[in-house]
């Protein structure tokens, strides 16, 4: 009988049986057959799609937790005038991880050129990616829309 997960719990909510390591795009799920890093099959069957964050726990119906780990991904580390650079990146609706001394975005040569053109520094890194979920995403959700109308071209 396949194990089933019907709830996401905070880290430390029970004994961890295994881990599942997922890239950012793979952490927005509702229902999917999955396997842990140790090879144990399970069914993720949540009431609604949620953005699984690094450290979250997937509560097995029979007890125990599968810990979610964010997989390393190719990213761009951006430094410079972060307020200005974050505004330009945000204007393009690109997921961004915002930290005190850098921004992280997915590796994209067009955005890298834009950042350099704005005086920023770009360095390629491979790290787990945990971008901001957005103001309209709710407490656990993944913002698909962003709550306002505007033309598609942001210039």
PyMOL commands that set and color helices and strands:
alter all, ss='L'
color gray80, all
select helices_A, chain A and resi 24-27+82-91+109-117
alter helices_A, ss='H'
color red, helices_A
select strands_A, chain A and resi 3-9+16-22+28-35+41-51+57-60+65-70+72-79+97-99+102-106+121-128
alter strands_A, ss='S'
color yellow, strands_A
deselect
rebuild
show_as cartoon
